[in-house]
């Protein structure tokens, strides 16, 4: 066998061995990632379940403001880092075919915008809003990305769609339906802002449980 043949055979074996080593590392790495992903998914699910339970406790204890509260009183001057720019009595949102009585407020933080719609609605109307929103947004021809949380029967419903990104969160309690939407904020951000709004407008804010779990002192 010539030197060139030996080098070729040797080089081929080295490449094959390198490929095997890469495969081993790949398999091990994937296994680790899968285990890590599984652990994180389980932890995330547990945290989300606990958060959902805290929301339910908050919602069942929440007492709304007086029925005759005016639109001006529905919108605090500040929600988190967002300042109220204006409010109006035209809360309809044609994109989701929502046309219920209520009010709408626009909040700003620099270039970021938050729209808050406050409606008075029955349980049946809430369910119709959630169902219609899901049907309209779950359209692959319009949106390449679509994510949803909740159903027509749940207290909360949320979505995120793109392109023309928009996140939206609905919350329903005691005949009040709140809809927060933004192109810049995440669903978790919207959730926290709805919680702040509900706490500030509640007739019993001191009796409401916190949304965030207390930190373990250990």
Secondary structure, DSSP 4 states (H G I P E B T S, - for coil): --HHHHHHHHHHHHHHHHHHHHHHHHHHHHHHHHHHHHHHHHHHHHHHHHHHHHHHHHHHH--PPPTT--HHHHS-SEETTEEEEEEES---BGGGTB--SEEEEEEEETTEEEEEEEEE--HHHHHHHHHHHHHHH--TTT-SEEEEE--TTSSEEEEEEETTTEEEEEEEETTEEEEEEESSS-HHHHHHHHHHHHHHH-TTGGGPPPSSPPPP--
